[in-house]
Amino acid sequence: MKIAFIGSHGVGKTTLCYDLAARLKRQDRAVDLVAEVARSSPLPINRDTTLSAQAWILHTQIAREIAAEAQNDIVICDRSVLDNYAYLVHQAGRQSGYDAMVRDWVATYDGLFKVPITAAPSFDGKRDVSEVFQHDIDAVIDTLARDLGVHCHLLDPAGRDGRVDDVLRTSGLPLHPPQIDLFPRPGDDA
């Protein structure tokens, strides 16, 4: 199973990834997390990005997802090809080859969960802090999802504390680890 959190920068995707991974690890699941690829890019990101930089990010995202899926039952992605592509589209416009690649690759996710903007981005050493840029990227993501026929589950802007439960329920995963029945009921075979 592969789950991705999508959305603009500074909305809490990384925190959700780690919270979800921790919950699944407590259920003894083999989980891997594909960290946000842009942070390791040797090329410019944010508003200074280039077509080459975003191509590197898209291809690296796919490669890391393939590697993670080969060794784990559940893969959680801090971004997907869809929102990575949104940064390319914002900078260089739609590219027919990438449209096709992204449309095909998003079908490999078992769940895409869009994290809404609830606050301005804060600077963390990499993240762009422009609210206009943050909202522009969010709008491009929505447009791409609509145009490419991508279904995303929109997480509740007001329900930040219940988001992990929402993702687990929507994905058909248990909310809690199974309990060991220490006291068998009468009639159960011991």
Secondary structure, 3 states (H helix, E strand, C coil): CEEEEECCCCCCHHHHHHHHHHHHHCCCCCEEEECCHHHHCCCCCHHHCCHHHHHHHHHHHHHHHHHHHHHCCEEEEECCHHHHHHHHHHHHCCCHHHHHHHHHHHCCCCEEEECCCCCCCCCCCCCCCCHHHHHHHHHHHHHHHHHHCCCCEECCCCCHHHHHHHHHHHCCCCCCCCCCCCCCCCCCCC
